[in-house]
Structures are given as C-alpha cells and as structure tokens.
Amino acid sequence: MAVNVVGVSVLSKENVPIYFRSYGVPSDADLNLQQIVHTSLDIIEEETSWEATSSTYSDPRDYYLGLLTPTEDHKVYGYSTNTRVKFVLITDSTSHHGVDSEIKAIFKSLHQAYAETVANPFYLIGEKIHTKKFDNAVLGIFQRSRSSSM
C-alpha cells in the first residue's frame, strides 16, 4: 500500500465531529489536522449536493468522493454514506498518485466498523464514538497503511 494514513475523522450528518484520531504525528499537529477536516467540509457538501441532484451519477452504492484537497503536507480524501455521515481520511503528501483503490478499501473497512458501532443498541446516533472496538479498527487501518508502505 502506498498510502500513509495520519488522520481519520467521522462527522455526523450535521457535520459535527463524532470521532477523530491521528497516528504518527506530534500531538501539537492534531489541531492542524482537525482544521484540515473542518475546511474539507465545504468540498464534501459541494460534492454530495451535486450527487443528490445529478441523474447521471454512476453508482449510488459508491460513496467515495475522491481526493478532496491536497495541502502542502497532506492529502485529504472523503467518503459520504447514504445516511450523510462523512468520513475524512488524511494521508501524508508522500502518498503516491493512483491509490484510489487502496483508499476505497480503507473507507470500506472504516464504514464497516462504523456500521458495527451504530448497530450496538446502546450507541446513540450522532454521539461521539468512544468504543474500543472502533478504536482498534482505526488503529488497524493506521498500522496496515504503515506496514504496507514500507
């Protein structure tokens, strides 16, 4: 895998962050990564509003939004579910072009972990995610991306 994931965020349909985790970055960089997630929301809203109004959208099951924005140090990718929950993945800028299939696979596993979390009858939709199982799934994504990119 040519992707080095440094941050994952899950946002509710109201664009409220319900989960954020970074990996392998200094603790003072967390705020910068959260700002990147926040600024990518405009692009996500633009992409998802176009999909809702377009009659030529290719596959309604493909929620991958692609590369939202490259910054000097990072690349930001987006994914939106049919319930309008959004996932944002931040990679370092050294991630190679042409990694869409790998990013899609990461988003699919993240979406699966989220679906398992919200299927818990004790989880309230829209609340912050504080489950060890979801944390472990995200940690697995970070570790797989690191071990495969070496």
N, CA, C and O of each residue as an XYZ file, in Angstrom:
600
protein
N       0.851     -1.179      0.000
C       0.000      0.000      0.000
C       0.891      1.234      0.000
O       1.832      1.326      0.788
N       0.602      2.161     -0.863
C       1.396      3.368     -0.989
C       0.760      4.534     -0.238
O       1.008      5.695     -0.562
N      -0.053      4.224      0.756
C      -0.784      5.248      1.492
C      -0.279      5.268      2.926
O      -0.190      4.225      3.575
N       0.049      6.445      3.413
C       0.487      6.598      4.798
C      -0.568      7.440      5.519
O      -0.516      8.670      5.487
N      -1.520      6.775      6.166
C      -2.632      7.462      6.824
C      -2.150      8.109      8.112
O      -1.514      7.458      8.941
N      -2.458      9.408      8.282
C      -2.079     10.111      9.503
C      -3.290     10.580     10.308
O      -3.142     10.957     11.471
N      -4.489     10.565      9.710
C      -5.663     11.007     10.451
C      -6.947     10.466      9.882
O      -7.085     10.308      8.669
N      -7.901     10.179     10.773
C      -9.230      9.708     10.395
C     -10.242     10.504     11.199
O     -10.078     10.708     12.402
N     -11.292     10.950     10.518
C     -12.362     11.664     11.199
C     -13.712     11.159     10.699
O     -13.880     10.846      9.521
N     -14.665     11.087     11.620
C     -16.042     10.742     11.285
C     -16.897     11.931     11.698
O     -16.787     12.435     12.816
N     -17.753     12.372     10.777
C     -18.615     13.531     11.041
C     -20.062     13.116     10.884
O     -20.415     12.381      9.962
N     -20.897     13.594     11.794
C     -22.316     13.271     11.734
C     -22.960     13.963     10.541
O     -22.329     14.777      9.868
N     -24.222     13.632     10.287
C     -24.906     14.260      9.152
C     -25.066     15.763      9.359
O     -25.295     16.499      8.399
N     -24.948     16.224     10.602
C     -24.991     17.662     10.891
C     -23.597     18.293     10.857
O     -23.427     19.447     11.249
N     -22.605     17.538     10.389
C     -21.208     17.972     10.279
C     -20.533     18.183     11.629
O     -19.591     18.969     11.739
N     -21.005     17.496     12.642
C     -20.393     17.544     13.967
C     -19.379     16.407     14.057
O     -19.719     15.260     13.767
N     -18.141     16.704     14.454
C     -17.156     15.622     14.583
C     -17.573     14.654     15.698
O     -17.756     15.055     16.847
N     -17.720     13.380     15.338
C     -18.052     12.387     16.350
C     -16.881     11.439     16.617
O     -16.932     10.620     17.534
N     -15.829     11.559     15.809
C     -14.634     10.767     16.043
C     -13.468     11.421     15.316
O     -13.603     11.865     14.176
N     -12.316     11.477     15.994
C     -11.089     11.938     15.355
C      -9.939     11.183     15.973
O      -9.870     11.010     17.190
N      -9.031     10.734     15.117
C      -7.845     10.042     15.612
C      -6.700     10.314     14.661
O      -6.858     10.238     13.443
N      -5.538     10.634     15.226
C      -4.338     10.795     14.404
C      -3.330      9.733     14.819
O      -3.452      9.116     15.877
N      -2.341      9.537     13.971
C      -1.364      8.490     14.231
C      -0.031      8.901     13.621
O       0.046      9.271     12.449
N       1.013      8.829     14.433
C       2.355      9.084     13.924
C       2.678     10.542     13.675
O       3.621     10.858     12.949
N       1.901     11.436     14.272
C       2.175     12.867     14.141
C       2.344     13.437     15.546
O       1.793     12.892     16.503
N       3.095     14.522     15.681
C       3.230     15.139     17.004
C       1.864     15.573     17.540
O       0.966     15.908     16.767
N       1.716     15.564     18.847
C       0.424     15.889     19.459
C      -0.031     17.311     19.126
O      -1.232     17.578     19.085
N       0.905     18.217     18.890
C       0.505     19.585     18.541
C      -0.005     19.679     17.098
O      -0.568     20.703     16.712
N       0.183     18.632     16.306
C      -0.316     18.627     14.923
C      -1.785     18.210     14.851
O      -2.423     18.381     13.812
N      -2.330     17.665     15.945
C      -3.740     17.255     15.960
C      -4.669     18.401     15.612
O      -5.611     18.226     14.838
N      -4.415     19.557     16.169
C      -5.275     20.711     15.909
C      -5.234     21.103     14.437
O      -6.259     21.462     13.859
N      -4.060     21.034     13.837
C      -3.920     21.337     12.413
C      -4.704     20.331     11.570
O      -5.374     20.713     10.611
N      -4.623     19.048     11.927
C      -5.357     18.024     11.185
C      -6.864     18.219     11.338
O      -7.612     18.032     10.378
N      -7.315     18.591     12.533
C      -8.737     18.846     12.733
C      -9.199     20.059     11.926
O     -10.331     20.089     11.443
N      -8.343     21.039     11.782
C      -8.668     22.209     10.959
C      -8.777     21.795      9.487
O      -9.649     22.283      8.768
N      -7.907     20.910      9.049
C      -7.973     20.414      7.672
C      -9.298     19.686      7.438
O      -9.929     19.859      6.395
N      -9.718     18.871      8.415
C     -11.004     18.171      8.308
C     -12.131     19.190      8.199
O     -13.016     19.053      7.355
N     -12.097     20.201      9.043
C     -13.154     21.211      9.049
C     -13.218     21.963      7.716
O     -14.307     22.221      7.202
N     -12.079     22.308      7.167
C     -12.083     23.054      5.907
C     -12.504     22.171      4.726
O     -12.970     22.687      3.710
N     -12.346     20.866      4.847
C     -12.762     19.979      3.756
C     -14.280     19.789      3.714
O     -14.803     19.261      2.733
N     -14.987     20.206      4.747
C     -16.440     20.038      4.780
C     -17.146     20.774      3.650
O     -18.136     20.276      3.116
N     -16.657     21.940      3.280
C     -17.268     22.673      2.172
C     -17.192     21.863      0.879
O     -18.151     21.815      0.108
N     -16.062     21.240      0.654
C     -15.881     20.445     -0.557
C     -16.788     19.217     -0.508
O     -17.389     18.849     -1.517
N     -16.890     18.585      0.655
C     -17.766     17.419      0.799
C     -19.216     17.815      0.524
O     -19.926     17.108     -0.191
N     -19.654     18.926      1.079
C     -21.031     19.380      0.862
C     -21.288     19.674     -0.609
O     -22.356     19.358     -1.134
N     -20.317     20.274     -1.267
C     -20.452     20.561     -2.690
C     -20.555     19.265     -3.495
O     -21.391     19.147     -4.390
N     -19.704     18.305     -3.172
C     -19.719     17.023     -3.893
C     -21.010     16.254     -3.648
O     -21.586     15.702     -4.586
N     -21.465     16.210     -2.420
C     -22.654     15.416     -2.112
C     -23.930     16.098     -2.581
O     -24.900     15.408     -2.893
N     -23.968     17.405     -2.642
C     -25.165     18.062     -3.163
C     -25.258     17.866     -4.668
O     -26.361     17.767     -5.207
N     -24.134     17.808     -5.353
C     -24.134     17.532     -6.787
C     -24.642     16.116     -7.055
O     -25.427     15.898     -7.978
N     -24.189     15.147     -6.239
C     -24.617     13.768     -6.431
C     -26.114     13.623     -6.230
O     -26.763     12.847     -6.931
N     -26.669     14.361     -5.280
C     -28.095     14.241     -4.990
C     -28.946     14.803     -6.118
O     -30.060     14.330     -6.342
N     -28.442     15.804     -6.831
C     -29.226     16.426     -7.890
C     -28.907     15.868     -9.276
O     -29.617     16.159    -10.239
N     -27.860     15.080     -9.384
C     -27.449     14.564    -10.685
C     -28.190     13.271    -11.018
O     -28.261     12.353    -10.201
N     -28.730     13.218    -12.209
C     -29.387     11.991    -12.651
C     -28.407     11.059    -13.360
O     -28.765      9.934    -13.708
N     -27.172     11.521    -13.576
C     -26.191     10.712    -14.286
C     -25.151     10.120    -13.345
O     -24.139      9.589    -13.802
N     -25.383     10.204    -12.042
C     -24.429      9.645    -11.076
C     -24.304      8.146    -11.313
O     -25.314      7.445    -11.366
N     -23.104      7.652    -11.454
C     -22.871      6.304    -11.960
C     -23.364      5.188    -11.038
O     -24.127      4.330    -11.482
N     -22.963      5.175     -9.800
C     -23.318      4.064     -8.920
C     -23.689      4.603     -7.551
O     -22.821      5.108     -6.840
N     -24.955      4.510     -7.161
C     -25.369      5.075     -5.876
C     -24.760      4.355     -4.679
O     -24.832      4.858     -3.558
N     -24.158      3.181     -4.898
C     -23.519      2.472     -3.791
C     -22.078      2.900     -3.606
O     -21.452      2.509     -2.621
N     -21.534      3.680     -4.508
C     -20.156      4.150     -4.406
C     -20.158      5.523     -3.757
O     -20.475      6.521     -4.403
N     -19.807      5.574     -2.494
C     -19.873      6.815     -1.733
C     -18.523      7.513     -1.656
O     -18.375      8.504     -0.941
N     -17.545      7.005     -2.384
C     -16.207      7.565     -2.372
C     -16.198      8.903     -3.108
O     -16.626      8.983     -4.260
N     -15.720      9.935     -2.454
C     -15.699     11.273     -3.050
C     -14.352     11.612     -3.676
O     -14.230     12.616     -4.377
N     -13.355     10.797     -3.432
C     -12.041     11.020     -4.023
C     -11.191     12.000     -3.253
O     -11.460     12.307     -2.091
N     -10.167     12.482     -3.913
C      -9.269     13.467     -3.316
C     -10.011     14.785     -3.198
O     -10.418     15.377     -4.198
N     -10.183     15.236     -1.962
C     -10.896     16.496     -1.739
C      -9.978     17.681     -1.944
O     -10.308     18.627     -2.661
N      -8.828     17.619     -1.309
C      -7.884     18.721     -1.434
C      -6.482     18.276     -1.038
O      -6.307     17.615     -0.014
N      -5.503     18.626     -1.825
C      -4.122     18.414     -1.379
C      -3.628     19.675     -0.675
O      -3.910     20.790     -1.113
N      -2.905     19.494      0.395
C      -2.256     20.628      1.053
C      -0.757     20.435      0.883
O      -0.314     19.493      0.227
N       0.001     21.314      1.465
C       1.448     21.210      1.336
C       1.978     19.922      1.967
O       2.896     19.298      1.435
N       1.396     19.527      3.103
C       1.896     18.370      3.835
C       0.992     17.142      3.770
O       1.428     16.042      4.111
N      -0.262     17.309      3.336
C      -1.225     16.217      3.407
C      -2.103     16.148      2.162
O      -2.183     17.087      1.371
N      -2.754     15.002      2.023
C      -3.815     14.828      1.031
C      -5.060     14.422      1.803
O      -4.987     13.619      2.733
N      -6.198     14.975      1.420
C      -7.443     14.749      2.143
C      -8.435     14.062      1.212
O      -8.711     14.545      0.114
N      -8.966     12.929      1.668
C      -9.924     12.139      0.898
C     -11.251     12.089      1.645
O     -11.281     12.170      2.873
N     -12.350     11.956      0.903
C     -13.664     11.950      1.522
C     -14.528     10.782      1.107
O     -14.332     10.175      0.054
N     -15.490     10.485      1.962
C     -16.436      9.390      1.765
C     -17.708      9.788      2.497
O     -17.653     10.224      3.647
N     -18.842      9.643      1.844
C     -20.114     10.006      2.470
C     -21.060      8.825      2.356
O     -21.183      8.221      1.290
N     -21.731      8.494      3.457
C     -22.646      7.362      3.446
C     -24.024      7.814      2.982
O     -24.274      9.009      2.824
N     -24.912      6.854      2.765
C     -26.270      7.201      2.362
C     -27.054      7.871      3.490
O     -28.103      8.465      3.241
N     -26.562      7.783      4.720
C     -27.187      8.480      5.846
C     -26.518      9.826      6.114
O     -26.761     10.451      7.147
N     -25.683     10.266      5.188
C     -24.993     11.569      5.227
C     -23.901     11.669      6.295
O     -23.440     12.767      6.605
N     -23.486     10.535      6.857
C     -22.321     10.518      7.736
C     -21.102     10.588      6.836
O     -21.051      9.936      5.793
N     -20.125     11.376      7.241
C     -18.955     11.594      6.402
C     -17.698     11.053      7.079
O     -17.529     11.167      8.293
N     -16.826     10.464      6.269
C     -15.523     10.019      6.724
C     -14.478     10.832      5.981
O     -14.574     11.028      4.770
N     -13.484     11.301      6.714
C     -12.383     12.043      6.108
C     -11.087     11.336      6.482
O     -10.841     11.035      7.650
N     -10.277     11.080      5.486
C      -9.014     10.390      5.657
C      -7.900     11.350      5.252
O      -7.936     11.939      4.171
N      -6.929     11.497      6.116
C      -5.800     12.385      5.834
C      -4.546     11.527      5.695
O      -4.209     10.746      6.586
N      -3.866     11.684      4.572
C      -2.606     10.974      4.352
C      -1.486     12.004      4.272
O      -1.734     13.196      4.093
N      -0.262     11.533      4.406
C       0.836     12.483      4.220
C       0.998     12.742      2.722
O       0.499     11.982      1.892
N       1.686     13.802      2.396
C       1.778     14.226      0.997
C       2.651     13.307      0.155
O       2.679     13.438     -1.068
N       3.367     12.378      0.788
C       4.216     11.468      0.018
C       3.440     10.291     -0.543
O       3.993      9.491     -1.298
N       2.159     10.171     -0.184
C       1.338      9.101     -0.743
C       1.269      9.286     -2.252
O       1.053     10.393     -2.746
N       1.453      8.200     -2.968
C       1.543      8.257     -4.425
C       0.192      8.457     -5.077
O      -0.851      8.158     -4.496
N       0.232      8.968     -6.293
C      -0.991      9.081     -7.089
C      -1.437      7.689     -7.510
O      -0.640      6.751     -7.533
N      -2.688      7.566     -7.834
C      -3.201      6.288     -8.298
C      -3.487      5.303     -7.190
O      -3.457      4.094     -7.419
N      -3.762      5.788     -5.996
C      -4.021      4.903     -4.861
C      -5.512      4.831     -4.537
O      -5.893      4.430     -3.437
N      -6.349      5.217     -5.493
C      -7.787      5.257     -5.232
C      -8.335      3.919     -4.753
O      -9.165      3.891     -3.844
N      -7.900      2.829     -5.331
C      -8.424      1.526     -4.906
C      -8.043      1.228     -3.462
O      -8.829      0.629     -2.728
N      -6.860      1.633     -3.051
C      -6.422      1.419     -1.675
C      -7.197      2.322     -0.711
O      -7.584      1.891      0.375
N      -7.416      3.560     -1.110
C      -8.188      4.486     -0.275
C      -9.624      3.995     -0.152
O     -10.202      4.040      0.934
N     -10.206      3.527     -1.257
C     -11.571      2.992     -1.215
C     -11.660      1.812     -0.256
O     -12.625      1.701      0.500
N     -10.669      0.933     -0.280
C     -10.661     -0.226      0.617
C     -10.597      0.221      2.077
O     -11.254     -0.363      2.938
N      -9.807      1.253      2.351
C      -9.723      1.791      3.713
C     -11.081      2.346      4.131
O     -11.551      2.079      5.237
N     -11.709      3.117      3.249
C     -13.020      3.681      3.571
C     -14.068      2.581      3.781
O     -14.910      2.691      4.672
N     -14.021      1.541      2.977
C     -14.989      0.447      3.139
C     -14.819     -0.234      4.494
O     -15.808     -0.553      5.154
N     -13.567     -0.461      4.916
C     -13.360     -1.081      6.229
C     -13.748     -0.119      7.354
O     -14.249     -0.552      8.392
N     -13.522      1.168      7.159
C     -13.941      2.168      8.147
C     -15.462      2.235      8.221
O     -16.028      2.338      9.309
N     -16.119      2.177      7.073
C     -17.575      2.192      7.029
C     -18.147      0.949      7.717
O     -19.140      1.040      8.439
N     -17.528     -0.196      7.496
C     -17.966     -1.432      8.150
C     -17.830     -1.319      9.665
O     -18.737     -1.715     10.397
N     -16.709     -0.784     10.144
C     -16.509     -0.619     11.586
C     -17.534      0.357     12.162
O     -18.030      0.158     13.271
N     -17.851      1.409     11.408
C     -18.863      2.370     11.858
C     -20.237      1.707     11.916
O     -20.987      1.917     12.869
N     -20.568      0.910     10.906
C     -21.863      0.224     10.878
C     -22.004     -0.719     12.071
O     -23.075     -0.812     12.671
N     -20.928     -1.411     12.410
C     -20.957     -2.289     13.577
C     -21.120     -1.491     14.868
O     -21.770     -1.953     15.806
N     -20.537     -0.305     14.918
C     -20.653      0.541     16.111
C     -22.078      1.042     16.291
O     -22.622      0.973     17.394
N     -22.689      1.545     15.222
C     -24.035      2.097     15.358
C     -25.087      1.000     15.482
O     -26.220      1.277     15.873
N     -24.731     -0.234     15.158
C     -25.666     -1.345     15.341
C     -25.800     -1.726     16.817
O     -26.728     -2.445     17.188
N     -24.899     -1.257     17.643
C     -24.974     -1.508     19.075
C     -26.188     -0.768     19.636
O     -26.295      0.447     19.466
N     -27.093     -1.466     20.293
C     -28.304     -0.804     20.795
C     -28.035      0.248     21.867
O     -28.914      1.052     22.175
N     -26.841      0.252     22.436
C     -26.515      1.234     23.472
C     -25.855      2.493     22.916
O     -25.619      3.457     23.646
N     -25.563      2.474     21.625
C     -24.965      3.659     20.996
C     -26.080      4.587     20.526
O     -27.023      4.145     19.871
N     -25.973      5.871     20.857
C     -26.938      6.865     20.406
C     -26.391      7.535     19.153
O     -25.308      8.120     19.181
N     -27.140      7.452     18.052
C     -26.717      8.013     16.770
C     -26.399      9.500     16.942
O     -27.181     10.252     17.524
N     -25.246      9.905     16.429
C     -24.831     11.298     16.496
C     -23.950     11.627     17.690
O     -23.354     12.703     17.740
N     -23.857     10.706     18.660
C     -22.988     10.920     19.814
C     -21.547     10.580     19.446
O     -21.298      9.865     18.475
N     -20.603     11.096     20.224
C     -19.196     10.781     19.988
C     -18.974      9.280     20.121
O     -19.601      8.615     20.947
N     -18.078      8.763     19.299
C     -17.759      7.339     19.323
C     -16.620      7.113     20.302
O     -15.525      7.652     20.140
N     -16.896      6.302     21.328
C     -15.893      6.009     22.360
C     -15.770      4.505     22.587
O     -15.648      4.062     23.729
N     -15.799      3.723     21.525
C     -15.720      2.275     21.714
C     -14.322      1.767     21.395
O     -13.661      2.234     20.468
N     -13.903      0.812     22.180
C     -12.585      0.219     21.976
C     -12.532     -0.530     20.641
O     -11.497     -0.541     19.974
N     -13.641     -1.151     20.257
C     -13.687     -1.908     19.003
C     -13.464     -0.980     17.805
O     -12.719     -1.325     16.888
N     -14.100      0.185     17.807
C     -13.910      1.138     16.713
C     -12.483      1.685     16.737
O     -11.845      1.804     15.692
N     -11.985      2.017     17.924
C     -10.601      2.475     18.049
C      -9.630      1.445     17.488
O      -8.692      1.796     16.773
N      -9.854      0.179     17.812
C      -8.969     -0.881     17.314
C      -9.055     -1.011     15.802
O      -8.045     -1.264     15.145
N     -10.246     -0.842     15.243
C     -10.391     -0.900     13.785
C      -9.608      0.234     13.127
O      -8.932      0.015     12.122
N      -9.693      1.435     13.680
C      -8.959      2.585     13.137
C      -7.457      2.387     13.322
O      -6.675      2.675     12.416
N      -7.057      1.899     14.488
C      -5.643      1.624     14.728
C      -5.119      0.592     13.737
O      -3.988      0.707     13.266
N      -5.935     -0.419     13.416
C      -5.555     -1.414     12.415
C      -5.349     -0.788     11.043
O      -4.437     -1.169     10.310
N      -6.198      0.172     10.698
C      -6.049      0.881      9.420
C      -4.719      1.623      9.390
O      -3.988      1.552      8.402
N      -4.402      2.336     10.476
C      -3.130      3.060     10.550
C      -1.955      2.096     10.409
O      -1.031      2.343      9.634
N      -1.994      1.013     11.151
C      -0.872      0.075     11.143
C      -0.719     -0.639      9.815
O       0.404     -0.833      9.351
N      -1.831     -1.039      9.186
C      -1.738     -1.685      7.869
C      -1.167     -0.718      6.826
O      -0.381     -1.116      5.967
N      -1.569      0.553      6.909
C      -1.065      1.505      5.931
C       0.431      1.744      6.142
O       1.168      1.941      5.175
N       0.880      1.727      7.391
C       2.295      1.935      7.665
C       3.129      0.727      7.245
O       4.183      0.882      6.629
N       2.659     -0.469      7.577
C       3.457     -1.657      7.282
C       3.503     -1.953      5.787
O       4.485     -2.511      5.298
N       2.458     -1.588      5.061
C       2.418     -1.888      3.621
C       3.157     -0.849      2.805
O       3.553     -1.124      1.672
N       3.355      0.353      3.363
C       4.008      1.395      2.578
C       5.521      1.364      2.720
O       6.222      2.150      2.082
N       6.023      0.472      3.544
C       7.487      0.406      3.730
C       8.120     -0.517      2.746
O       9.338     -0.691      2.758
